[in-house]
Amino acid sequence: GAVNVPAFLDTPQGRLPVREDFLKRMLQKFPDKNSKIVVGCQRGIRSAEAASWLCEVGYTNIVNQDGGCEAAQAPRLMLTALCRFSYWVTKKDLPTEA
């Protein structure tokens, strides 16, 4: 089933990342780092960041929803919205340090 684990907190200053709390809760809910986890948000931007955090701590089977919920509601994607994901996030997808 679906589990909602917020990675960002809405505040008067805007959306702030809550990375450490997010990772702690994900590790509690999904101790097996090979679990298939689909990450999504409204537009796919915040979920891409959350997916990269999961990869950084060793999760290996992460999917980010392409375009988020907004893309899923777009008329041209209506038939495939629930099954369409942009990419598998792996360590090779993470930026390297210069």
C-alpha positions as CSV (number, residue, x, y, z in Angstrom):
1,G,0.0,0.0,0.0
2,A,0.9,3.6,-0.3
3,V,2.7,5.4,2.5
4,N,3.0,9.2,2.8
5,V,6.4,10.3,4.3
6,P,6.8,14.1,3.8
7,A,10.2,15.2,2.6
8,F,9.4,18.9,2.7
9,L,7.5,21.0,5.3
10,D,5.3,24.0,4.3
11,T,6.2,27.1,6.4
12,P,5.5,30.8,6.0
13,Q,9.0,31.1,4.5
14,G,8.2,28.4,1.9
15,R,8.8,24.7,1.5
16,L,11.8,23.5,3.6
17,P,13.4,20.1,3.2
18,V,13.2,17.8,6.2
19,R,15.8,15.4,4.9
20,E,17.0,13.8,8.2
21,D,13.4,13.2,9.4
22,F,12.4,11.9,6.0
23,L,15.3,9.4,5.9
24,K,14.7,8.3,9.5
25,R,11.1,7.6,8.8
26,M,11.8,5.8,5.5
27,L,14.4,3.6,7.1
28,Q,11.8,2.7,9.8
29,K,9.1,1.9,7.2
30,F,11.4,0.3,4.6
31,P,14.4,-1.3,6.3
32,D,15.1,-3.4,3.2
33,K,17.0,-1.0,1.0
34,N,16.2,-3.2,-2.0
35,S,12.4,-2.4,-1.6
36,K,10.8,-0.9,-4.7
37,I,9.8,2.6,-3.7
38,V,7.9,5.0,-6.0
39,V,8.4,8.7,-5.0
40,G,6.0,11.4,-6.2
41,C,4.9,14.9,-5.5
42,Q,2.9,17.6,-7.3
43,R,5.3,18.3,-10.2
44,G,8.1,15.8,-9.7
45,I,10.7,18.2,-8.6
46,R,10.7,17.6,-4.8
47,S,10.3,13.9,-5.3
48,A,13.4,13.8,-7.5
49,E,15.3,15.4,-4.7
50,A,13.8,12.9,-2.1
51,A,14.7,10.0,-4.5
52,S,18.3,11.2,-4.6
53,W,18.4,11.3,-0.8
54,L,17.3,7.7,-0.7
55,C,20.0,6.7,-3.1
56,E,22.6,8.5,-1.1
57,V,21.8,6.3,1.9
58,G,21.9,3.1,-0.1
59,Y,18.4,2.4,-1.5
60,T,18.7,0.7,-4.8
61,N,15.2,0.4,-6.3
62,I,13.8,3.9,-6.4
63,V,11.4,5.3,-9.0
64,N,10.5,9.0,-9.4
65,Q,7.1,9.8,-10.9
66,D,7.5,11.7,-14.2
67,G,6.0,15.2,-13.8
68,G,4.3,14.3,-10.6
69,C,0.5,14.4,-10.0
70,E,0.0,17.3,-12.4
71,A,1.3,15.3,-15.3
72,A,-0.8,12.3,-14.3
73,Q,-3.9,14.6,-14.6
74,A,-3.0,16.1,-17.9
75,P,-5.5,14.9,-20.6
76,R,-2.9,13.6,-23.0
77,L,-1.5,11.3,-20.3
78,M,-4.8,10.2,-18.7
79,L,-4.6,6.6,-20.0
80,T,-1.1,5.9,-18.9
81,A,-0.7,8.2,-15.9
82,L,-0.8,5.6,-13.2
83,C,1.9,3.4,-14.8
84,R,4.3,6.1,-16.2
85,F,7.5,6.9,-14.4
86,S,10.4,8.9,-15.6
87,Y,13.4,6.9,-14.6
88,W,15.0,4.6,-12.2
89,V,17.3,6.5,-9.8
90,T,20.6,4.8,-9.3
91,K,23.9,6.0,-7.9
92,K,25.1,6.8,-11.4
93,D,22.3,9.4,-11.7
94,L,23.6,11.3,-8.7
95,P,25.8,14.4,-9.3
96,T,29.5,13.7,-8.7
97,E,31.6,16.0,-6.6
98,A,33.9,18.3,-8.5
